Amino acid sequence: MRKVIARTPSRQRGAALIVGMIMLAILTLLAITAMNTSSTELIMAGNEQFRERAFQMGEAGIEQAVRSLPTVPQDGKDVTRTGQSVADPDDGYSTKSTYIGQDDDIPGFSAGKFIGLHYRIESTGTSVRNAKSVQTQGAYLLGGGGSGGPVGDIGAASP
């Protein structure tokens, strides 16, 4: 039995050390790859969040532009407005409202009493990391025609 024990150490010559070092190198490469992948995914998730914030700012710009449509002149020139997010000053929007034309024949109303005013709104929402969202919206306002009364008289009987 002593002869077997004495021969065993001389035959191994450090093979376990080499196998252990190779396994350690492979595990280190796997850990580095996993760390790089998770960092990339974190950046991608942040970019998606900023893209969504830019989209929401574009929507907010359209809502503000729709509210201010009665102040847009009917000469076809663009009216530009800008705004900022209350929550994050890095987020903002810019809108361009344009009067396109009018429709004199409104279905369901007496001819010539009311006109339809057509507008186009283009809103650009921005956020950090160059996130940008451009949205276009059409709008239609009902206004008084040449012989009609004010808009509030729509439901009133004509004399």
C-alpha positions as CSV (number, residue, x, y, z in Angstrom):
1,M,0.0,0.0,0.0
2,R,2.9,2.4,0.6
3,K,4.1,1.9,-2.9
4,V,0.8,3.1,-4.4
5,I,0.6,6.2,-2.1
6,A,4.2,7.1,-2.9
7,R,3.7,6.9,-6.7
8,T,0.4,8.9,-6.8
9,P,1.8,12.4,-6.1
10,S,4.6,12.1,-8.7
11,R,2.1,11.2,-11.5
12,Q,-0.3,14.2,-11.1
13,R,2.2,17.0,-11.8
14,G,-0.3,19.9,-11.2
15,A,-3.2,19.0,-13.5
16,A,-5.8,20.0,-10.9
17,L,-4.2,23.5,-10.7
18,I,-4.5,24.0,-14.4
19,V,-8.1,22.8,-14.6
20,G,-9.0,25.0,-11.7
21,M,-7.4,28.1,-13.3
22,I,-9.3,27.4,-16.6
23,M,-12.6,27.0,-14.7
24,L,-11.9,30.3,-12.8
25,A,-11.1,32.1,-16.1
26,I,-14.4,30.8,-17.7
27,L,-16.4,31.9,-14.6
28,T,-14.8,35.3,-14.7
29,L,-15.7,35.8,-18.4
30,L,-19.3,34.7,-17.7
31,A,-19.5,37.2,-14.8
32,I,-18.1,40.1,-16.9
33,T,-20.5,39.2,-19.8
34,A,-23.5,39.1,-17.4
35,M,-22.5,42.5,-15.9
36,N,-22.2,44.1,-19.4
37,T,-25.6,42.7,-20.5
38,S,-27.3,44.0,-17.4
39,S,-25.7,47.4,-17.9
40,T,-26.9,47.5,-21.5
41,E,-30.4,46.5,-20.5
42,L,-30.5,49.2,-17.8
43,I,-29.6,51.8,-20.4
44,M,-32.2,50.5,-22.8
45,A,-34.9,50.7,-20.1
46,G,-33.9,54.3,-19.4
47,N,-34.0,55.2,-23.0
48,E,-37.5,53.7,-23.3
49,Q,-38.6,55.8,-20.2
50,F,-37.2,59.0,-21.8
51,R,-39.0,58.2,-25.1
52,E,-42.2,57.7,-23.3
53,R,-41.7,61.0,-21.5
54,A,-41.1,62.8,-24.8
55,F,-44.4,61.2,-26.1
56,Q,-46.3,62.4,-23.1
57,M,-44.9,65.9,-23.5
58,G,-46.0,65.9,-27.2
59,E,-49.5,64.9,-26.0
60,A,-49.5,67.7,-23.4
61,G,-48.5,70.2,-26.2
62,I,-51.5,69.1,-28.3
63,E,-53.8,69.5,-25.4
64,Q,-52.6,73.0,-24.7
65,A,-52.8,73.9,-28.4
66,V,-56.4,72.7,-28.7
67,R,-57.3,74.9,-25.7
68,S,-55.8,77.9,-27.4
69,L,-57.2,77.3,-30.9
70,P,-59.7,80.2,-30.6
71,T,-56.8,82.6,-30.4
72,V,-55.1,81.3,-33.6
73,P,-55.7,83.9,-36.4
74,Q,-57.5,82.7,-39.6
75,D,-54.8,83.9,-41.9
76,G,-52.9,80.6,-42.5
77,K,-49.8,81.7,-40.6
78,D,-48.3,79.3,-38.0
79,V,-48.7,80.1,-34.3
80,T,-45.9,78.5,-32.3
81,R,-46.0,77.9,-28.5
82,T,-43.6,76.2,-26.1
83,G,-44.0,74.7,-22.7
84,Q,-42.1,72.8,-20.0
85,S,-42.9,70.0,-17.7
86,V,-43.7,70.9,-14.1
87,A,-42.1,67.7,-12.8
88,D,-38.9,67.8,-14.9
89,P,-37.6,71.0,-16.5
90,D,-35.6,68.9,-19.0
91,D,-38.8,67.8,-20.6
92,G,-40.7,70.2,-22.9
93,Y,-42.9,70.7,-26.0
94,S,-43.2,73.0,-28.9
95,T,-46.5,73.3,-30.9
96,K,-47.3,74.8,-34.2
97,S,-51.0,75.5,-34.9
98,T,-52.1,76.4,-38.4
99,Y,-55.5,77.5,-39.7
100,I,-56.2,75.5,-42.8
101,G,-59.6,76.7,-44.0
102,Q,-63.3,76.6,-43.4
103,D,-66.3,74.5,-44.3
104,D,-69.5,76.4,-45.1
105,D,-71.7,73.3,-45.3
106,I,-72.0,71.8,-41.8
107,P,-74.2,68.6,-41.8
108,G,-77.2,68.9,-39.5
109,F,-77.2,72.8,-39.4
110,S,-78.9,75.4,-41.5
111,A,-76.8,76.4,-44.5
112,G,-74.8,79.6,-43.9
113,K,-75.6,79.8,-40.2
114,F,-72.5,78.1,-39.0
115,I,-69.0,77.4,-40.4
116,G,-66.4,74.8,-39.5
117,L,-62.9,76.0,-39.0
118,H,-60.2,73.5,-39.7
119,Y,-56.8,73.5,-37.9
120,R,-53.7,71.4,-38.0
121,I,-51.5,71.1,-34.8
122,E,-48.0,69.7,-34.8
123,S,-46.5,69.0,-31.4
124,T,-42.9,68.0,-30.7
125,G,-42.2,66.6,-27.3
126,T,-38.6,66.4,-26.0
127,S,-36.8,64.8,-23.1
128,V,-33.2,64.0,-22.1
129,R,-30.9,61.8,-24.2
130,N,-32.3,63.4,-27.3
131,A,-35.6,61.7,-26.9
132,K,-38.1,63.3,-29.3
133,S,-41.7,62.6,-30.3
134,V,-43.5,64.4,-33.2
135,Q,-47.3,64.2,-33.3
136,T,-49.8,65.8,-35.7
137,Q,-53.5,66.4,-34.8
138,G,-56.4,67.9,-36.8
139,A,-59.0,70.0,-35.1
140,Y,-62.4,71.3,-36.1
141,L,-64.1,74.3,-34.5
142,L,-67.7,75.4,-35.0
143,G,-68.2,79.1,-35.5
144,G,-70.9,81.5,-36.4
145,G,-71.5,82.0,-40.1
146,G,-72.5,85.2,-42.0
147,S,-76.1,85.3,-40.9
148,G,-75.9,83.0,-37.8
149,G,-75.7,83.8,-34.2
150,P,-72.9,83.0,-31.7
151,V,-71.9,79.4,-31.1
152,G,-73.9,79.3,-27.9
153,D,-77.1,79.6,-30.0
154,I,-76.8,76.1,-31.6
155,G,-79.7,74.6,-29.7
156,A,-81.9,77.7,-29.8
157,A,-84.8,77.9,-32.2
158,S,-84.4,80.4,-35.1
159,P,-86.9,83.3,-35.1
